[in-house]
C-alpha cells in the first residue's frame, strides 16, 4: 500500500474517531453528570480508538484468515461489549462506582444503540416523506 494511501486512512480514521468520540462523550456526560466534558471525551476517545484499532485489525485479517461473513455480527457485538467494559473500568479512575446491575459503559452503549435506531427511523421517515 502506498504511503499516501496509508496517510489518508490514518487521517480518515482519526477524524471519524474524533467525531464519534464527541457523540460518545455527550452520552457519557448525559449518564454521569459528575464528569466534566473533557473527562467524558477522554474516556470516549481512548475506548473508541482502541475499539477502532481492534476492528481494523479484524477486518484486515478477515480476508487472510478466511473468516466467514457471518462472524461480522459477532465481532461487532463483541466490540460493543468490550467498549462497555472499558468505559466502566476507565470511569472508575474518576471515582465513578458501578451501582446496580449495569455500569456506566453498559448504559452508554445502550444509549448509543437507542440513538442509532432513532436516527435510522428519522432518516426512513424523511426519505418516506420527501423522497417520493
N, C-alpha and C positions, 0 to 999 in steps of 0.2 A: 504494500500500500504506500503511495507517495506521501511525503511529509506534509504536503499541503492538505491532503485529504484527512490525515490524522489530526492536524491542527483544526480543521473545520469541525471534525467530530468532537474534539475536546471543547471548542467554543460552544457548539450547539448543546452538548450535554450540560455544560456549565450554566448556560443561560436558562435552559429548561429546568434544570435542578434548582436554580435560584428562584425562578418564578413559582415553581411548585412548593419550594420551601416557604415562600411568603404565604401561600394559601394554607399550608400545614401549620405555620406559626400562628395564623389567625385562629385556626380551630383549636390549637393548644391553648391560646390565650382565652378563648371562649370558655373552655372547660376548666382552666386553672387560672383564676384571676390574680392570684398572688404572684405569679411570674411576670416579669417585665416583658415587653415585646422583644427586646434584644435576647433575653434568655430563651424565649419561645423560639425565636428564629435560629438561635444556635442549636437548640435541640433538634429542630426540624432539618436544618442544613446537614448536621452530622448524620442523622439517620437516613435522610434522602440520598446523600452521596454514597453512603455505604451500600444501601439497597440498590441504587442505580449501578454501582460498580459490580455488585454480585449478579444483577440481571444482565448486564452487558457481557460478563464472562460466560454466563449460562447460555445466552443466545449465540455467542461466538463459538462456543464449544459444542453446541447442539448439533450443528451440521457435521462436525468432525466425529462426534461420538455416535451418530445415528439415532439420537433420541427422537421418538415419535412426537408428532404434533399434539397428540392428546395429553401429553405431560405438561404442556404450557400452562394450562389452567391450574394445575397443582403447584407449579413454580410460582405463579402469581399469588396464589393463596399462601404459600409458604413465605413469600416475601412480605406479605401484609402482616402475617403473624410475627415474623422477626422484627418488622418495623414497630409493631405494638410493644413487643418486649423491650426493644431498645429505648423507646420513648419512656416507658415506665421505669426502666433501670437508670437511665440518664437523668430523669427528673428527680430521682432520689438524691442526687448530688445537690439539688437546690432545696432539699428538705420536704419534698412532696411525698407524702406517705400513701401507700396503696390502702384504700379504705374499701371494704366490701369485696365483692367478687371480682370486679373489673378495675384495673388500674387506669391511669391516665392514657396510656398508649392504646388500650382497647377502646376507650371512649373516643379517642381521636380517630382511629381507623374506622370505627363505626360511623362517626360523624362525616368523614370523608366519603364513605360508601353512600350514605344518605344524600350528601351533596351531589355526588356523581349521578345518582338517579334523578334528583330534582333537575339538574342541568340537562340530562338526557330528555326528560319529559318536557321541559320547556322548549328544547330545540325541536322535538317532534311536534309540539303544539304550534310553534312558529312556522315550521315547514308546512303543516297542515292548513293553517290559516292563510298564509301568504304565498305558499308555494304553487298554488294552482292558478 
